[in-house]
Amino acid sequence: MNGDNGTDTERHLREALRHLGEARAADDLRKTNAVALEEVSNTVSSVLREYEGDG
């Protein structure tokens, strides 16, 4: 994993955790699910691009 992609992936994961924490604190489960799915999707896409670039 090169530095840029690792940083992007880490940033996406941290954003997802932050959004989940905020939604949990606000007791907004629909927001939690929507944001979590979006962040997971972004992270998976970032990881896939990294592996495609390494190949």
Sequence and secondary structure as in RCSB ss.txt:
>XXXX:A:sequence
MNGDNGTDTERHLREALRHLGEARAADDLRKTNAVALEEVSNTVSSVLREYEGDG
>XXXX:A:secstr
  HHHHHHHHHHHHHHHHHHHHHHHHT HHHHHHHHHHHHHHHHHHHHHHHHHH 
